[in-house]
Amino acid sequence: MGSLSVAADVQHDLSKPLEGWETVTGEWTIQRVPGASRNGMGLVQSSTNNEFNVIVAPGGPYKDVLVSVRFRPIAGREDASAGIVFRFSEGRYYLVRANALEDNFRFYYYERGRHMLGTSSVKAPALGQWHQLQITAKGDRVQGWLNHQPLIDEHDSRFTGGRIGLWTKADSITAFDELIVTPIES
């Protein structure tokens, strides 16, 4: 088995203007958010009328990568979710997401519709509090953590590389902070 080396982290400052970011759907703005690490400012998705809301960060594409982000579900009646999009290319992507209104943590792929690949039961992350999401994608293996607890460990070779992004669903109003992308070289 080959050894792993980690390239330099790419830290996206979610308190500054979104230069180079690509909004796919949603209303993504920099706003004051209690508890955000950078001068109290975070990236907030506030649209409530889309099926899914996606924004893609500058940089990449990445093949093997570790991604982490803090999120704070603020509001939502139908959904109060946050997710990491990875291997985003031509509108297709993988997604690991948590939902403050459901007791599950899920792994999906999106290609002309959302398809579940894995799920785990969890205590729903509390509304109004900060939580940590993390994924590792190496080859066909995808692992996902919520608040440092390993919950997803699946294999899928559908998508091999692409960009990194953030995600919410339906009427979720969610804040994001401290997005860190670490390319993994084998």
C-alpha positions as CSV (number, residue, x, y, z in Angstrom):
1,M,0.0,0.0,0.0
2,G,1.4,3.4,-0.9
3,S,2.0,6.2,1.6
4,L,-0.2,9.3,1.8
5,S,1.1,12.8,1.6
6,V,-1.1,15.8,2.1
7,A,-0.7,18.9,-0.1
8,A,-1.2,22.4,1.3
9,D,-4.7,23.1,2.8
10,V,-6.9,25.5,0.9
11,Q,-8.7,27.6,3.4
12,H,-11.7,29.5,2.1
13,D,-12.4,32.7,4.0
14,L,-16.1,32.7,4.2
15,S,-16.1,36.2,5.7
16,K,-14.9,37.9,2.6
17,P,-16.5,38.6,-0.8
18,L,-17.2,35.5,-2.8
19,E,-14.8,36.1,-5.7
20,G,-14.4,33.0,-7.8
21,W,-17.3,31.2,-6.2
22,E,-20.0,29.8,-8.6
23,T,-23.6,30.0,-7.4
24,V,-25.5,27.1,-9.0
25,T,-28.8,27.7,-7.1
26,G,-29.7,29.6,-3.9
27,E,-29.0,33.0,-2.3
28,W,-25.5,32.9,-0.8
29,T,-24.3,36.0,1.0
30,I,-21.7,37.0,3.6
31,Q,-23.5,37.9,6.9
32,R,-22.9,38.4,10.5
33,V,-23.4,35.1,12.3
34,P,-23.0,34.6,16.1
35,G,-20.1,32.3,16.8
36,A,-18.5,32.5,13.3
37,S,-14.8,32.4,13.6
38,R,-13.7,35.2,11.2
39,N,-14.8,38.5,12.7
40,G,-18.3,37.0,13.3
41,M,-19.0,36.7,9.6
42,G,-20.1,33.6,7.7
43,L,-21.5,32.4,4.4
44,V,-25.3,32.1,4.7
45,Q,-27.7,30.4,2.3
46,S,-31.1,32.1,2.6
47,S,-33.2,31.1,-0.4
48,T,-36.3,29.1,0.6
49,N,-37.8,28.3,-2.8
50,N,-35.3,25.8,-4.5
51,E,-35.3,22.1,-4.2
52,F,-31.5,22.2,-3.6
53,N,-29.1,25.1,-3.1
54,V,-25.5,24.7,-4.2
55,I,-22.5,27.0,-4.3
56,V,-19.1,25.8,-5.7
57,A,-15.8,27.1,-4.3
58,P,-12.9,28.3,-6.4
59,G,-10.1,25.9,-7.0
60,G,-9.8,22.3,-8.0
61,P,-10.6,20.1,-9.6
62,Y,-9.7,17.6,-6.8
63,K,-9.6,13.8,-7.1
64,D,-8.6,12.6,-3.6
65,V,-9.5,15.1,-0.9
66,L,-10.4,15.8,2.7
67,V,-12.9,18.6,3.2
68,S,-14.3,20.1,6.5
69,V,-16.7,22.9,7.2
70,R,-18.5,24.2,10.2
71,F,-22.2,24.8,9.8
72,R,-25.1,26.3,11.8
73,P,-28.6,25.4,10.9
74,I,-30.6,28.6,11.5
75,A,-34.1,27.9,10.3
76,G,-36.3,25.7,8.2
77,R,-39.7,24.0,8.5
78,E,-39.4,21.4,5.7
79,D,-35.6,21.1,6.0
80,A,-32.7,22.5,8.0
81,S,-29.7,21.0,6.4
82,A,-26.1,21.5,5.4
83,G,-23.9,19.5,3.2
84,I,-20.5,19.2,1.5
85,V,-20.5,18.8,-2.3
86,F,-17.5,17.1,-3.8
87,R,-16.3,15.9,-7.2
88,F,-18.7,18.5,-8.7
89,S,-18.4,18.5,-12.5
90,E,-21.0,19.4,-15.2
91,G,-23.8,19.5,-12.6
92,R,-23.0,16.0,-11.2
93,Y,-21.6,15.5,-7.7
94,Y,-21.4,13.6,-4.5
95,L,-23.0,15.0,-1.3
96,V,-22.7,14.2,2.4
97,R,-25.3,16.0,4.5
98,A,-26.8,16.5,7.9
99,N,-30.3,17.7,8.7
100,A,-31.4,19.4,12.0
101,L,-34.9,18.1,11.5
102,E,-34.0,14.4,10.9
103,D,-32.1,11.8,12.9
104,N,-29.9,10.7,10.0
105,F,-26.6,11.5,8.2
106,R,-26.6,10.7,4.5
107,F,-24.4,10.2,1.5
108,Y,-25.9,10.8,-2.0
109,Y,-24.9,11.3,-5.6
110,Y,-26.7,13.8,-7.8
111,E,-27.1,13.2,-11.5
112,R,-30.4,14.6,-12.8
113,G,-31.8,13.8,-9.4
114,R,-30.6,12.8,-6.0
115,H,-29.9,9.2,-5.2
116,M,-28.9,7.9,-1.7
117,L,-25.8,5.7,-1.3
118,G,-25.6,5.4,2.4
119,T,-27.2,6.5,5.7
120,S,-26.5,6.5,9.4
121,S,-28.8,7.2,12.4
122,V,-27.7,10.1,14.6
123,K,-29.1,12.6,17.0
124,A,-30.2,15.5,14.8
125,P,-27.7,18.5,15.0
126,A,-29.4,21.2,17.0
127,L,-30.8,24.3,15.4
128,G,-28.9,27.5,16.2
129,Q,-25.6,25.7,17.2
130,W,-22.4,25.2,15.3
131,H,-21.5,21.7,14.1
132,Q,-18.7,20.1,12.1
133,L,-19.0,18.2,8.8
134,Q,-16.1,16.4,7.2
135,I,-15.6,14.0,4.3
136,T,-12.6,12.1,2.9
137,A,-12.8,10.9,-0.7
138,K,-9.9,8.6,-1.7
139,G,-10.3,6.6,-4.9
140,D,-13.8,5.0,-4.7
141,R,-13.9,5.2,-0.8
142,V,-16.0,8.0,0.8
143,Q,-16.0,8.6,4.5
144,G,-18.1,11.1,6.4
145,W,-18.1,12.5,9.9
146,L,-20.6,14.7,11.8
147,N,-19.2,16.4,14.9
148,H,-16.0,14.2,14.7
149,Q,-18.1,11.0,14.8
150,P,-17.4,8.6,11.9
151,L,-20.8,7.7,10.3
152,I,-20.4,7.0,6.6
153,D,-17.9,4.6,5.0
154,E,-19.0,3.7,1.5
155,H,-17.5,2.8,-1.9
156,D,-18.7,4.3,-5.2
157,S,-16.7,4.9,-8.4
158,R,-19.2,7.0,-10.3
159,F,-17.4,10.3,-10.1
160,T,-13.6,10.5,-9.9
161,G,-12.8,14.2,-9.7
162,G,-14.2,17.7,-9.5
163,R,-14.7,20.8,-7.5
164,I,-15.8,21.3,-3.9
165,G,-19.0,23.1,-2.7
166,L,-21.7,23.6,-0.1
167,W,-25.3,22.6,-0.2
168,T,-28.7,23.1,1.5
169,K,-32.2,21.8,0.7
170,A,-35.6,23.4,0.3
171,D,-36.3,26.1,3.0
172,S,-33.0,25.6,4.9
173,I,-31.4,28.8,6.1
174,T,-27.9,27.7,7.1
175,A,-24.6,29.4,7.9
176,F,-21.2,28.0,7.0
177,D,-17.7,28.8,8.4
178,E,-14.1,27.5,8.1
179,L,-14.3,25.6,4.8
180,I,-10.9,23.7,4.5
181,V,-10.0,21.7,1.5
182,T,-6.9,19.4,1.7
183,P,-5.9,17.6,-1.4
184,I,-4.5,14.0,-0.7
185,E,-1.8,12.7,-2.9
186,S,-1.1,9.0,-3.1
